[in-house]
């Protein structure tokens, strides 16, 4: 019998086996528990201004942490960048 990942997770969830795995099933787990290290004076460097880099900067700004985003291209947004052409 073949079981795909979705069916496996549903079965584990029904049996209560996913409770210890809850922190690993969420992409943003642990954000609430972030605390600023008061002794660190160096800014955080974020490599890439794609969606993940921009969201990381947003969350750091909410926590009052200084950061710098480094992007190789002249555009930000990564693969979600919109381009408009006229004519």
PyMOL Python script that loads the backbone (N, CA, C, O; Angstrom):
from pymol import cmd

cmd.read_pdbstr("""\
ATOM      1  N   UNK A   1       0.842  -1.177   0.000  1.00  0.00           N
ATOM      2  CA  UNK A   1       0.000   0.000   0.000  1.00  0.00           C
ATOM      3  C   UNK A   1       0.888   1.242   0.000  1.00  0.00           C
ATOM      4  O   UNK A   1       1.763   1.384   0.854  1.00  0.00           O
ATOM      5  N   UNK A   2       0.662   2.137  -0.957  1.00  0.00           N
ATOM      6  CA  UNK A   2       1.439   3.364  -1.045  1.00  0.00           C
ATOM      7  C   UNK A   2       0.733   4.479  -0.281  1.00  0.00           C
ATOM      8  O   UNK A   2      -0.478   4.661  -0.404  1.00  0.00           O
ATOM      9  N   UNK A   3       1.497   5.216   0.502  1.00  0.00           N
ATOM     10  CA  UNK A   3       0.947   6.329   1.273  1.00  0.00           C
ATOM     11  C   UNK A   3       1.730   7.575   0.906  1.00  0.00           C
ATOM     12  O   UNK A   3       2.958   7.600   0.997  1.00  0.00           O
ATOM     13  N   UNK A   4       1.006   8.618   0.488  1.00  0.00           N
ATOM     14  CA  UNK A   4       1.717   9.863   0.189  1.00  0.00           C
ATOM     15  C   UNK A   4       1.924  10.664   1.477  1.00  0.00           C
ATOM     16  O   UNK A   4       1.412  10.302   2.536  1.00  0.00           O
ATOM     17  N   UNK A   5       2.664  11.731   1.369  1.00  0.00           N
ATOM     18  CA  UNK A   5       3.034  12.517   2.545  1.00  0.00           C
ATOM     19  C   UNK A   5       1.806  13.094   3.251  1.00  0.00           C
ATOM     20  O   UNK A   5       1.735  13.090   4.480  1.00  0.00           O
ATOM     21  N   UNK A   6       0.844  13.588   2.479  1.00  0.00           N
ATOM     22  CA  UNK A   6      -0.353  14.183   3.070  1.00  0.00           C
ATOM     23  C   UNK A   6      -1.130  13.154   3.895  1.00  0.00           C
ATOM     24  O   UNK A   6      -1.568  13.444   5.008  1.00  0.00           O
ATOM     25  N   UNK A   7      -1.296  11.962   3.345  1.00  0.00           N
ATOM     26  CA  UNK A   7      -2.010  10.905   4.068  1.00  0.00           C
ATOM     27  C   UNK A   7      -1.243  10.477   5.318  1.00  0.00           C
ATOM     28  O   UNK A   7      -1.844  10.185   6.352  1.00  0.00           O
ATOM     29  N   UNK A   8       0.078  10.442   5.221  1.00  0.00           N
ATOM     30  CA  UNK A   8       0.903  10.077   6.373  1.00  0.00           C
ATOM     31  C   UNK A   8       0.744  11.095   7.500  1.00  0.00           C
ATOM     32  O   UNK A   8       0.583  10.718   8.660  1.00  0.00           O
ATOM     33  N   UNK A   9       0.789  12.379   7.162  1.00  0.00           N
ATOM     34  CA  UNK A   9       0.654  13.426   8.181  1.00  0.00           C
ATOM     35  C   UNK A   9      -0.747  13.398   8.786  1.00  0.00           C
ATOM     36  O   UNK A   9      -0.905  13.574   9.994  1.00  0.00           O
ATOM     37  N   UNK A  10      -1.775  13.176   7.944  1.00  0.00           N
ATOM     38  CA  UNK A  10      -3.138  13.070   8.475  1.00  0.00           C
ATOM     39  C   UNK A  10      -3.258  11.912   9.464  1.00  0.00           C
ATOM     40  O   UNK A  10      -3.871  12.053  10.522  1.00  0.00           O
ATOM     41  N   UNK A  11      -2.669  10.769   9.115  1.00  0.00           N
ATOM     42  CA  UNK A  11      -2.735   9.605  10.000  1.00  0.00           C
ATOM     43  C   UNK A  11      -1.990   9.866  11.304  1.00  0.00           C
ATOM     44  O   UNK A  11      -2.479   9.518  12.378  1.00  0.00           O
ATOM     45  N   UNK A  12      -0.820  10.473  11.218  1.00  0.00           N
ATOM     46  CA  UNK A  12      -0.051  10.791  12.430  1.00  0.00           C
ATOM     47  C   UNK A  12      -0.797  11.799  13.293  1.00  0.00           C
ATOM     48  O   UNK A  12      -0.800  11.698  14.520  1.00  0.00           O
ATOM     49  N   UNK A  13      -1.429  12.769  12.642  1.00  0.00           N
ATOM     50  CA  UNK A  13      -2.186  13.779  13.382  1.00  0.00           C
ATOM     51  C   UNK A  13      -3.371  13.136  14.097  1.00  0.00           C
ATOM     52  O   UNK A  13      -3.670  13.472  15.243  1.00  0.00           O
ATOM     53  N   UNK A  14      -4.038  12.218  13.421  1.00  0.00           N
ATOM     54  CA  UNK A  14      -5.184  11.535  14.028  1.00  0.00           C
ATOM     55  C   UNK A  14      -4.755  10.719  15.247  1.00  0.00           C
ATOM     56  O   UNK A  14      -5.517  10.576  16.203  1.00  0.00           O
ATOM     57  N   UNK A  15      -3.554  10.195  15.210  1.00  0.00           N
ATOM     58  CA  UNK A  15      -3.053   9.394  16.330  1.00  0.00           C
ATOM     59  C   UNK A  15      -2.377  10.237  17.408  1.00  0.00           C
ATOM     60  O   UNK A  15      -1.966   9.709  18.441  1.00  0.00           O
ATOM     61  N   UNK A  16      -2.261  11.541  17.175  1.00  0.00           N
ATOM     62  CA  UNK A  16      -1.617  12.412  18.146  1.00  0.00           C
ATOM     63  C   UNK A  16      -0.104  12.374  18.090  1.00  0.00           C
ATOM     64  O   UNK A  16       0.565  12.834  19.016  1.00  0.00           O
ATOM     65  N   UNK A  17       0.442  11.830  17.013  1.00  0.00           N
ATOM     66  CA  UNK A  17       1.900  11.707  16.914  1.00  0.00           C
ATOM     67  C   UNK A  17       2.578  12.983  16.436  1.00  0.00           C
ATOM     68  O   UNK A  17       3.804  13.083  16.494  1.00  0.00           O
ATOM     69  N   UNK A  18       1.806  13.963  15.965  1.00  0.00           N
ATOM     70  CA  UNK A  18       2.422  15.192  15.464  1.00  0.00           C
ATOM     71  C   UNK A  18       2.601  16.247  16.546  1.00  0.00           C
ATOM     72  O   UNK A  18       3.231  17.275  16.293  1.00  0.00           O
ATOM     73  N   UNK A  19       2.072  16.028  17.733  1.00  0.00           N
ATOM     74  CA  UNK A  19       2.200  17.034  18.786  1.00  0.00           C
ATOM     75  C   UNK A  19       3.647  17.405  19.089  1.00  0.00           C
ATOM     76  O   UNK A  19       3.938  18.594  19.221  1.00  0.00           O
ATOM     77  N   UNK A  20       4.574  16.449  19.208  1.00  0.00           N
ATOM     78  CA  UNK A  20       5.964  16.845  19.451  1.00  0.00           C
ATOM     79  C   UNK A  20       6.608  17.533  18.247  1.00  0.00           C
ATOM     80  O   UNK A  20       7.642  18.186  18.390  1.00  0.00           O
ATOM     81  N   UNK A  21       6.010  17.394  17.071  1.00  0.00           N
ATOM     82  CA  UNK A  21       6.598  17.965  15.859  1.00  0.00           C
ATOM     83  C   UNK A  21       6.028  19.326  15.501  1.00  0.00           C
ATOM     84  O   UNK A  21       6.444  19.902  14.496  1.00  0.00           O
ATOM     85  N   UNK A  22       5.104  19.865  16.267  1.00  0.00           N
ATOM     86  CA  UNK A  22       4.459  21.122  15.928  1.00  0.00           C
ATOM     87  C   UNK A  22       5.446  22.263  15.641  1.00  0.00           C
ATOM     88  O   UNK A  22       5.223  23.007  14.686  1.00  0.00           O
ATOM     89  N   UNK A  23       6.519  22.438  16.415  1.00  0.00           N
ATOM     90  CA  UNK A  23       7.445  23.533  16.093  1.00  0.00           C
ATOM     91  C   UNK A  23       8.107  23.383  14.728  1.00  0.00           C
ATOM     92  O   UNK A  23       8.493  24.380  14.117  1.00  0.00           O
ATOM     93  N   UNK A  24       8.242  22.153  14.242  1.00  0.00           N
ATOM     94  CA  UNK A  24       8.905  21.929  12.966  1.00  0.00           C
ATOM     95  C   UNK A  24       7.948  22.012  11.791  1.00  0.00           C
ATOM     96  O   UNK A  24       8.395  22.111  10.648  1.00  0.00           O
ATOM     97  N   UNK A  25       6.650  21.975  12.036  1.00  0.00           N
ATOM     98  CA  UNK A  25       5.666  22.012  10.961  1.00  0.00           C
ATOM     99  C   UNK A  25       5.311  23.432  10.560  1.00  0.00           C
ATOM    100  O   UNK A  25       4.652  23.629   9.540  1.00  0.00           O
ATOM    101  N   UNK A  26       5.720  24.410  11.319  1.00  0.00           N
ATOM    102  CA  UNK A  26       5.426  25.796  11.005  1.00  0.00           C
ATOM    103  C   UNK A  26       6.688  26.499  10.530  1.00  0.00           C
ATOM    104  O   UNK A  26       7.743  26.392  11.155  1.00  0.00           O
ATOM    105  N   UNK A  27       6.570  27.211   9.429  1.00  0.00           N
ATOM    106  CA  UNK A  27       7.731  27.911   8.872  1.00  0.00           C
ATOM    107  C   UNK A  27       8.165  29.076   9.749  1.00  0.00           C
ATOM    108  O   UNK A  27       9.326  29.481   9.702  1.00  0.00           O
ATOM    109  N   UNK A  28       7.267  29.614  10.533  1.00  0.00           N
ATOM    110  CA  UNK A  28       7.583  30.788  11.352  1.00  0.00           C
ATOM    111  C   UNK A  28       7.602  30.470  12.835  1.00  0.00           C
ATOM    112  O   UNK A  28       7.382  31.362  13.654  1.00  0.00           O
ATOM    113  N   UNK A  29       7.854  29.241  13.197  1.00  0.00           N
ATOM    114  CA  UNK A  29       7.869  28.907  14.615  1.00  0.00           C
ATOM    115  C   UNK A  29       9.046  29.587  15.298  1.00  0.00           C
ATOM    116  O   UNK A  29      10.133  29.681  14.729  1.00  0.00           O
ATOM    117  N   UNK A  30       8.831  30.050  16.495  1.00  0.00           N
ATOM    118  CA  UNK A  30       9.898  30.654  17.273  1.00  0.00           C
ATOM    119  C   UNK A  30      10.052  32.146  17.084  1.00  0.00           C
ATOM    120  O   UNK A  30      10.875  32.759  17.764  1.00  0.00           O
ATOM    121  N   UNK A  31       9.286  32.763  16.176  1.00  0.00           N
ATOM    122  CA  UNK A  31       9.404  34.203  15.958  1.00  0.00           C
ATOM    123  C   UNK A  31       9.005  34.959  17.224  1.00  0.00           C
ATOM    124  O   UNK A  31       9.644  35.947  17.585  1.00  0.00           O
ATOM    125  N   UNK A  32       7.954  34.496  17.895  1.00  0.00           N
ATOM    126  CA  UNK A  32       7.479  35.184  19.090  1.00  0.00           C
ATOM    127  C   UNK A  32       8.500  35.143  20.216  1.00  0.00           C
ATOM    128  O   UNK A  32       8.528  36.041  21.057  1.00  0.00           O
ATOM    129  N   UNK A  33       9.335  34.115  20.243  1.00  0.00           N
ATOM    130  CA  UNK A  33      10.282  33.975  21.340  1.00  0.00           C
ATOM    131  C   UNK A  33      11.612  34.676  21.063  1.00  0.00           C
ATOM    132  O   UNK A  33      12.542  34.570  21.862  1.00  0.00           O
ATOM    133  N   UNK A  34      11.712  35.386  19.948  1.00  0.00           N
ATOM    134  CA  UNK A  34      12.945  36.092  19.611  1.00  0.00           C
ATOM    135  C   UNK A  34      13.182  37.200  20.626  1.00  0.00           C
ATOM    136  O   UNK A  34      12.271  37.962  20.949  1.00  0.00           O
ATOM    137  N   UNK A  35      14.392  37.284  21.118  1.00  0.00           N
ATOM    138  CA  UNK A  35      14.717  38.371  22.032  1.00  0.00           C
ATOM    139  C   UNK A  35      16.008  39.030  21.573  1.00  0.00           C
ATOM    140  O   UNK A  35      16.932  38.364  21.106  1.00  0.00           O
ATOM    141  N   UNK A  36      16.054  40.331  21.712  1.00  0.00           N
ATOM    142  CA  UNK A  36      17.216  41.094  21.276  1.00  0.00           C
ATOM    143  C   UNK A  36      18.365  40.887  22.252  1.00  0.00           C
ATOM    144  O   UNK A  36      18.182  40.955  23.467  1.00  0.00           O
ATOM    145  N   UNK A  37      19.547  40.634  21.712  1.00  0.00           N
ATOM    146  CA  UNK A  37      20.748  40.514  22.525  1.00  0.00           C
ATOM    147  C   UNK A  37      21.261  41.930  22.777  1.00  0.00           C
ATOM    148  O   UNK A  37      21.774  42.578  21.865  1.00  0.00           O
ATOM    149  N   UNK A  38      21.127  42.395  23.975  1.00  0.00           N
ATOM    150  CA  UNK A  38      21.475  43.780  24.303  1.00  0.00           C
ATOM    151  C   UNK A  38      22.958  44.079  24.141  1.00  0.00           C
ATOM    152  O   UNK A  38      23.324  45.239  23.956  1.00  0.00           O
ATOM    153  N   UNK A  39      23.826  43.069  24.203  1.00  0.00           N
ATOM    154  CA  UNK A  39      25.260  43.320  24.122  1.00  0.00           C
ATOM    155  C   UNK A  39      25.771  43.361  22.685  1.00  0.00           C
ATOM    156  O   UNK A  39      26.916  43.747  22.452  1.00  0.00           O
ATOM    157  N   UNK A  40      24.947  42.974  21.726  1.00  0.00           N
ATOM    158  CA  UNK A  40      25.396  42.936  20.329  1.00  0.00           C
ATOM    159  C   UNK A  40      25.204  44.305  19.690  1.00  0.00           C
ATOM    160  O   UNK A  40      24.087  44.817  19.627  1.00  0.00           O
ATOM    161  N   UNK A  41      26.303  44.896  19.216  1.00  0.00           N
ATOM    162  CA  UNK A  41      26.237  46.187  18.543  1.00  0.00           C
ATOM    163  C   UNK A  41      26.290  46.045  17.027  1.00  0.00           C
ATOM    164  O   UNK A  41      25.968  46.988  16.304  1.00  0.00           O
ATOM    165  N   UNK A  42      26.692  44.882  16.544  1.00  0.00           N
ATOM    166  CA  UNK A  42      26.806  44.679  15.106  1.00  0.00           C
ATOM    167  C   UNK A  42      25.431  44.475  14.483  1.00  0.00           C
ATOM    168  O   UNK A  42      24.588  43.776  15.045  1.00  0.00           O
ATOM    169  N   UNK A  43      25.204  45.090  13.314  1.00  0.00           N
ATOM    170  CA  UNK A  43      23.914  44.884  12.654  1.00  0.00           C
ATOM    171  C   UNK A  43      23.833  43.492  12.033  1.00  0.00           C
ATOM    172  O   UNK A  43      24.854  42.857  11.766  1.00  0.00           O
ATOM    173  N   UNK A  44      22.633  43.040  11.812  1.00  0.00           N
ATOM    174  CA  UNK A  44      22.401  41.770  11.132  1.00  0.00           C
ATOM    175  C   UNK A  44      22.519  42.019   9.635  1.00  0.00           C
ATOM    176  O   UNK A  44      22.004  43.014   9.123  1.00  0.00           O
ATOM    177  N   UNK A  45      23.194  41.119   8.937  1.00  0.00           N
ATOM    178  CA  UNK A  45      23.320  41.210   7.485  1.00  0.00           C
ATOM    179  C   UNK A  45      22.374  40.192   6.869  1.00  0.00           C
ATOM    180  O   UNK A  45      22.443  39.003   7.181  1.00  0.00           O
ATOM    181  N   UNK A  46      21.490  40.661   5.990  1.00  0.00           N
ATOM    182  CA  UNK A  46      20.561  39.789   5.272  1.00  0.00           C
ATOM    183  C   UNK A  46      21.037  39.716   3.829  1.00  0.00           C
ATOM    184  O   UNK A  46      21.162  40.739   3.155  1.00  0.00           O
ATOM    185  N   UNK A  47      21.300  38.502   3.358  1.00  0.00           N
ATOM    186  CA  UNK A  47      21.768  38.298   1.991  1.00  0.00           C
ATOM    187  C   UNK A  47      20.557  38.054   1.105  1.00  0.00           C
ATOM    188  O   UNK A  47      19.880  37.034   1.235  1.00  0.00           O
ATOM    189  N   UNK A  48      20.289  38.985   0.210  1.00  0.00           N
ATOM    190  CA  UNK A  48      19.198  38.838  -0.747  1.00  0.00           C
ATOM    191  C   UNK A  48      17.959  39.619  -0.343  1.00  0.00           C
ATOM    192  O   UNK A  48      17.510  39.553   0.801  1.00  0.00           O
ATOM    193  N   UNK A  49      17.410  40.365  -1.308  1.00  0.00           N
ATOM    194  CA  UNK A  49      16.209  41.161  -1.069  1.00  0.00           C
ATOM    195  C   UNK A  49      14.992  40.517  -1.710  1.00  0.00           C
ATOM    196  O   UNK A  49      14.111  41.200  -2.231  1.00  0.00           O
ATOM    197  N   UNK A  50      14.957  39.183  -1.662  1.00  0.00           N
ATOM    198  CA  UNK A  50      13.761  38.472  -2.098  1.00  0.00           C
ATOM    199  C   UNK A  50      12.716  38.537  -1.003  1.00  0.00           C
ATOM    200  O   UNK A  50      12.871  39.272  -0.027  1.00  0.00           O
ATOM    201  N   UNK A  51      11.656  37.769  -1.166  1.00  0.00           N
ATOM    202  CA  UNK A  51      10.574  37.795  -0.184  1.00  0.00           C
ATOM    203  C   UNK A  51      11.088  37.430   1.204  1.00  0.00           C
ATOM    204  O   UNK A  51      10.743  38.095   2.180  1.00  0.00           O
ATOM    205  N   UNK A  52      11.904  36.387   1.308  1.00  0.00           N
ATOM    206  CA  UNK A  52      12.408  35.958   2.617  1.00  0.00           C
ATOM    207  C   UNK A  52      13.286  37.034   3.248  1.00  0.00           C
ATOM    208  O   UNK A  52      13.188  37.281   4.450  1.00  0.00           O
ATOM    209  N   UNK A  53      14.138  37.672   2.460  1.00  0.00           N
ATOM    210  CA  UNK A  53      14.999  38.720   2.987  1.00  0.00           C
ATOM    211  C   UNK A  53      14.216  39.935   3.450  1.00  0.00           C
ATOM    212  O   UNK A  53      14.516  40.514   4.494  1.00  0.00           O
ATOM    213  N   UNK A  54      13.205  40.323   2.668  1.00  0.00           N
ATOM    214  CA  UNK A  54      12.389  41.478   3.036  1.00  0.00           C
ATOM    215  C   UNK A  54      11.557  41.203   4.288  1.00  0.00           C
ATOM    216  O   UNK A  54      11.425  42.074   5.148  1.00  0.00           O
ATOM    217  N   UNK A  55      11.001  40.009   4.392  1.00  0.00           N
ATOM    218  CA  UNK A  55      10.230  39.656   5.591  1.00  0.00           C
ATOM    219  C   UNK A  55      11.147  39.581   6.807  1.00  0.00           C
ATOM    220  O   UNK A  55      10.768  39.998   7.901  1.00  0.00           O
ATOM    221  N   UNK A  56      12.356  39.048   6.617  1.00  0.00           N
ATOM    222  CA  UNK A  56      13.317  39.001   7.727  1.00  0.00           C
ATOM    223  C   UNK A  56      13.628  40.407   8.222  1.00  0.00           C
ATOM    224  O   UNK A  56      13.667  40.651   9.428  1.00  0.00           O
ATOM    225  N   UNK A  57      13.850  41.328   7.293  1.00  0.00           N
ATOM    226  CA  UNK A  57      14.099  42.715   7.669  1.00  0.00           C
ATOM    227  C   UNK A  57      12.921  43.339   8.395  1.00  0.00           C
ATOM    228  O   UNK A  57      13.097  44.071   9.370  1.00  0.00           O
ATOM    229  N   UNK A  58      11.726  43.048   7.919  1.00  0.00           N
ATOM    230  CA  UNK A  58      10.510  43.565   8.554  1.00  0.00           C
ATOM    231  C   UNK A  58      10.392  43.074   9.996  1.00  0.00           C
ATOM    232  O   UNK A  58      10.099  43.854  10.902  1.00  0.00           O
ATOM    233  N   UNK A  59      10.623  41.779  10.201  1.00  0.00           N
ATOM    234  CA  UNK A  59      10.521  41.213  11.551  1.00  0.00           C
ATOM    235  C   UNK A  59      11.620  41.746  12.466  1.00  0.00           C
ATOM    236  O   UNK A  59      11.377  42.002  13.646  1.00  0.00           O
ATOM    237  N   UNK A  60      12.825  41.915  11.929  1.00  0.00           N
ATOM    238  CA  UNK A  60      13.910  42.478  12.738  1.00  0.00           C
ATOM    239  C   UNK A  60      13.605  43.919  13.127  1.00  0.00           C
ATOM    240  O   UNK A  60      13.873  44.330  14.256  1.00  0.00           O
ATOM    241  N   UNK A  61      13.041  44.691  12.190  1.00  0.00           N
ATOM    242  CA  UNK A  61      12.697  46.081  12.483  1.00  0.00           C
ATOM    243  C   UNK A  61      11.648  46.155  13.592  1.00  0.00           C
ATOM    244  O   UNK A  61      11.716  47.031  14.454  1.00  0.00           O
ATOM    245  N   UNK A  62      10.683  45.243  13.570  1.00  0.00           N
ATOM    246  CA  UNK A  62       9.667  45.206  14.630  1.00  0.00           C
ATOM    247  C   UNK A  62      10.293  44.946  15.994  1.00  0.00           C
ATOM    248  O   UNK A  62       9.786  45.418  17.012  1.00  0.00           O
ATOM    249  N   UNK A  63      11.395  44.194  16.019  1.00  0.00           N
ATOM    250  CA  UNK A  63      12.071  43.872  17.276  1.00  0.00           C
ATOM    251  C   UNK A  63      13.105  44.931  17.665  1.00  0.00           C
ATOM    252  O   UNK A  63      13.712  44.843  18.732  1.00  0.00           O
ATOM    253  N   UNK A  64      13.305  45.924  16.809  1.00  0.00           N
ATOM    254  CA  UNK A  64      14.265  46.977  17.112  1.00  0.00           C
ATOM    255  C   UNK A  64      15.708  46.602  16.838  1.00  0.00           C
ATOM    256  O   UNK A  64      16.621  47.200  17.409  1.00  0.00           O
ATOM    257  N   UNK A  65      15.928  45.620  15.972  1.00  0.00           N
ATOM    258  CA  UNK A  65      17.278  45.160  15.645  1.00  0.00           C
ATOM    259  C   UNK A  65      17.741  45.867  14.378  1.00  0.00           C
ATOM    260  O   UNK A  65      17.002  45.933  13.396  1.00  0.00           O
ATOM    261  N   UNK A  66      18.968  46.399  14.396  1.00  0.00           N
ATOM    262  CA  UNK A  66      19.493  47.035  13.190  1.00  0.00           C
ATOM    263  C   UNK A  66      19.956  45.961  12.209  1.00  0.00           C
ATOM    264  O   UNK A  66      20.490  44.927  12.609  1.00  0.00           O
ATOM    265  N   UNK A  67      19.743  46.223  10.921  1.00  0.00           N
ATOM    266  CA  UNK A  67      20.092  45.234   9.904  1.00  0.00           C
ATOM    267  C   UNK A  67      20.440  45.939   8.605  1.00  0.00           C
ATOM    268  O   UNK A  67      20.150  47.120   8.419  1.00  0.00           O
ATOM    269  N   UNK A  68      21.062  45.194   7.721  1.00  0.00           N
ATOM    270  CA  UNK A  68      21.384  45.691   6.386  1.00  0.00           C
ATOM    271  C   UNK A  68      21.063  44.575   5.404  1.00  0.00           C
ATOM    272  O   UNK A  68      21.444  43.424   5.618  1.00  0.00           O
ATOM    273  N   UNK A  69      20.358  44.918   4.319  1.00  0.00           N
ATOM    274  CA  UNK A  69      20.027  43.941   3.285  1.00  0.00           C
ATOM    275  C   UNK A  69      20.975  44.149   2.113  1.00  0.00           C
ATOM    276  O   UNK A  69      21.099  45.259   1.595  1.00  0.00           O
ATOM    277  N   UNK A  70      21.646  43.076   1.697  1.00  0.00           N
ATOM    278  CA  UNK A  70      22.542  43.117   0.543  1.00  0.00           C
ATOM    279  C   UNK A  70      21.879  42.394  -0.625  1.00  0.00           C
ATOM    280  O   UNK A  70      21.457  41.246  -0.489  1.00  0.00           O
ATOM    281  N   UNK A  71      21.788  43.065  -1.773  1.00  0.00           N
ATOM    282  CA  UNK A  71      21.161  42.484  -2.963  1.00  0.00           C
ATOM    283  C   UNK A  71      22.079  42.701  -4.158  1.00  0.00           C
ATOM    284  O   UNK A  71      22.579  43.806  -4.368  1.00  0.00           O
ATOM    285  N   UNK A  72      22.300  41.649  -4.940  1.00  0.00           N
ATOM    286  CA  UNK A  72      23.212  41.715  -6.082  1.00  0.00           C
ATOM    287  C   UNK A  72      22.598  42.452  -7.265  1.00  0.00           C
ATOM    288  O   UNK A  72      23.313  43.134  -7.999  1.00  0.00           O
ATOM    289  N   UNK A  73      21.303  42.331  -7.464  1.00  0.00           N
ATOM    290  CA  UNK A  73      20.675  42.971  -8.625  1.00  0.00           C
ATOM    291  C   UNK A  73      20.175  44.362  -8.252  1.00  0.00           C
ATOM    292  O   UNK A  73      20.210  44.759  -7.088  1.00  0.00           O
ATOM    293  N   UNK A  74      19.715  45.085  -9.248  1.00  0.00           N
ATOM    294  CA  UNK A  74      19.214  46.440  -9.001  1.00  0.00           C
ATOM    295  C   UNK A  74      17.748  46.439  -8.567  1.00  0.00           C
ATOM    296  O   UNK A  74      17.209  47.484  -8.203  1.00  0.00           O
ATOM    297  N   UNK A  75      17.106  45.278  -8.604  1.00  0.00           N
ATOM    298  CA  UNK A  75      15.699  45.165  -8.216  1.00  0.00           C
ATOM    299  C   UNK A  75      15.569  44.364  -6.930  1.00  0.00           C
ATOM    300  O   UNK A  75      16.393  43.497  -6.638  1.00  0.00           O
ATOM    301  N   UNK A  76      14.538  44.659  -6.177  1.00  0.00           N
ATOM    302  CA  UNK A  76      14.245  43.867  -4.992  1.00  0.00           C
ATOM    303  C   UNK A  76      12.959  43.080  -5.236  1.00  0.00           C
ATOM    304  O   UNK A  76      12.198  43.397  -6.149  1.00  0.00           O
ATOM    305  N   UNK A  77      12.724  42.073  -4.433  1.00  0.00           N
ATOM    306  CA  UNK A  77      11.536  41.249  -4.579  1.00  0.00           C
ATOM    307  C   UNK A  77      11.828  39.849  -5.076  1.00  0.00           C
ATOM    308  O   UNK A  77      10.942  38.994  -5.073  1.00  0.00           O
ATOM    309  N   UNK A  78      13.053  39.603  -5.503  1.00  0.00           N
ATOM    310  CA  UNK A  78      13.421  38.270  -5.969  1.00  0.00           C
ATOM    311  C   UNK A  78      12.609  37.825  -7.159  1.00  0.00           C
ATOM    312  O   UNK A  78      12.424  38.591  -8.104  1.00  0.00           O
ATOM    313  N   UNK A  79      12.123  36.608  -7.131  1.00  0.00           N
ATOM    314  CA  UNK A  79      11.336  36.053  -8.236  1.00  0.00           C
ATOM    315  C   UNK A  79       9.919  36.600  -8.279  1.00  0.00           C
ATOM    316  O   UNK A  79       9.184  36.341  -9.232  1.00  0.00           O
ATOM    317  N   UNK A  80       9.528  37.351  -7.261  1.00  0.00           N
ATOM    318  CA  UNK A  80       8.182  37.941  -7.230  1.00  0.00           C
ATOM    319  C   UNK A  80       8.182  39.361  -7.774  1.00  0.00           C
ATOM    320  O   UNK A  80       7.207  40.089  -7.586  1.00  0.00           O
ATOM    321  N   UNK A  81       9.237  39.763  -8.434  1.00  0.00           N
ATOM    322  CA  UNK A  81       9.355  41.107  -8.973  1.00  0.00           C
ATOM    323  C   UNK A  81       8.404  41.279 -10.154  1.00  0.00           C
ATOM    324  O   UNK A  81       8.392  40.452 -11.066  1.00  0.00           O
ATOM    325  N   UNK A  82       7.610  42.343 -10.144  1.00  0.00           N
ATOM    326  CA  UNK A  82       6.690  42.632 -11.245  1.00  0.00           C
ATOM    327  C   UNK A  82       7.377  43.550 -12.248  1.00  0.00           C
ATOM    328  O   UNK A  82       8.092  44.479 -11.871  1.00  0.00           O
ATOM    329  N   UNK A  83       7.153  43.282 -13.507  1.00  0.00           N
ATOM    330  CA  UNK A  83       7.711  44.123 -14.570  1.00  0.00           C
ATOM    331  C   UNK A  83       6.582  44.588 -15.467  1.00  0.00           C
ATOM    332  O   UNK A  83       5.758  43.791 -15.916  1.00  0.00           O
ATOM    333  N   UNK A  84       6.552  45.864 -15.719  1.00  0.00           N
ATOM    334  CA  UNK A  84       5.514  46.439 -16.568  1.00  0.00           C
ATOM    335  C   UNK A  84       6.158  46.967 -17.842  1.00  0.00           C
ATOM    336  O   UNK A  84       7.160  47.681 -17.800  1.00  0.00           O
ATOM    337  N   UNK A  85       5.573  46.606 -18.960  1.00  0.00           N
ATOM    338  CA  UNK A  85       6.073  47.079 -20.249  1.00  0.00           C
ATOM    339  C   UNK A  85       5.010  47.941 -20.896  1.00  0.00           C
ATOM    340  O   UNK A  85       3.821  47.624 -20.851  1.00  0.00           O
ATOM    341  N   UNK A  86       5.440  49.019 -21.490  1.00  0.00           N
ATOM    342  CA  UNK A  86       4.509  49.885 -22.211  1.00  0.00           C
ATOM    343  C   UNK A  86       4.802  49.791 -23.694  1.00  0.00           C
ATOM    344  O   UNK A  86       5.945  49.595 -24.109  1.00  0.00           O
ATOM    345  N   UNK A  87       3.757  49.935 -24.480  1.00  0.00           N
ATOM    346  CA  UNK A  87       3.952  49.971 -25.932  1.00  0.00           C
ATOM    347  C   UNK A  87       3.692  48.754 -26.642  1.00  0.00           C
ATOM    348  O   UNK A  87       3.835  48.709 -27.864  1.00  0.00           O
TER     349      UNK A  87
END
""", "prot")
cmd.dss("prot")
cmd.show_as("cartoon", "prot")
cmd.util.cbc("prot")
cmd.orient("prot")
